[in-house]
Amino acid sequence: MAVDGARIAAVGPSERTPPAHEFDEVIDAKGCIVVPGLINMHQHHWYTLFKGLADGMLLEDWVTDFLLPPVTRLSEPAMRISSYVAGRGCDRI
């Protein structure tokens, strides 16, 4: 598999990809399964607004004590923004 930035450029035998010296990094994945991407089919998109806050809390405490109180007050624009962040990454808003 050849990757150019964040895009998969080629998949297949090495004969169909550019020579190794043209890449910044070559990873030997012999004997491995290369999975180029997975999609999380269950995600509460509004979690992205709170990512990295209250690190170190137990999940149960984070959800009930930290996350749920402000989430019930999120506006429609905030929910829309959180959807964009969850779906595309915050660097593309």
N, C-alpha and C positions, 0 to 999 in steps of 0.2 A: 504494500500500500504506500503510495506517495502522497504526502500532505504538503500543501502550499498555503502557508498562513493557517487559517481556520477551515480551509476547504480540502476535501479529499480530491486529489488531482488524478490519481490512477489506482486501480485495483487489479491485481493479477500477477502473472509471472514477472520476474525482474527484467526480462527481455522487453517488456512493454512499458517500463519506467525509465526515466533518465539514469545515467550512470551514478553510482554512489558518490563520486567526488563532487557532484553538482548540489549535494544536500548539505545543510548545516550540521545535521546529526543523522546517524544511521543506527537503528536499533535492531539487533539480531533477535527476531521473534520465532526462530525455528522451534518447532514443537509446541508452539502456543496458538491459541485462537485469538485472532485480532477482531475485535468488535468495534467498529468505528463510531458507534453512537447508540445510546439507549434513550428512550423517552420515558420520563416519569409520568405514568398515567393517573396518578393520584397525588395532587399537590394543591394545597390551599394557597392560591397565588398571593394572597395578602400577607402570607408569612414573609415574603421577600422584603416588605417594608420594615420588618423587625429583625432581620438577619444580623447576627453578630452582637445584638444587644443582650445584656444579661447572661453573658457567657459563664458557664460553670454551674448554672442552675440545673436541677433535675428536670427532665422533660415534663413530668406531671406538674411541677411547680411553675415552670416557665409558661405552660399553656394556661393553667387556671389562675395564677396570681399575676402574671406579667402580660400575657398575650390577649386573653379574652376581654378584659376591661376596655382597652382602647379600641379593639376591633369592632365592638358593637357601636362605636361612634364614627366609624370611617365614612367619609362622604363618597358619593358616586365618582367624582373625579379622582379621589385617592384610590378607589378600587380599580379604576381604569388604568391609572399609572402602575399599580402593582401588577396588573395583568401584562402590561408591556414589559416590565422588568422581568417577570417570571418567564415570559415567552421569548424574549429576544436578548436579554442581558442589559444591565444598566448602562453599558457603554454605548448603546445604540439609541437611547431615548432622545 
